[in-house]
Amino acid sequence: KNIAKNHLTLSPRLPDIGCRVFELERMNWVSEKPDQEKTYGVQVRYHGERVPAHIEGSTVTLEKPVLAAAGQSLVVYDSNTDECMGGGIIAS
């Protein structure tokens, strides 16, 4: 809180905070289930950055951390075709 500048900081933006591993629930795949050997692009927010990730069952491991909370949707895209593969709800 900085009264002189009339600023209120709710949460600092630090590049190293966030999570890299998420467990999904209520997963829904449009065409086929992800191949655990392949790298996909995942997105947490509507205008969020797509981050490279690997998917094994219900576990998603991102190559860099993102800020996300349980209950948010995580959408998976094919990195080669940009096609939406499906996704799920972040459980933890």
Summary of the structure (lengths in Angstrom):
residues: 92
radius of gyration: 15.6
end to end distance: 31.1
largest distance: 56.2
contacts: 213
relative contact order: 0.29
helix: 0%
strand: 48%
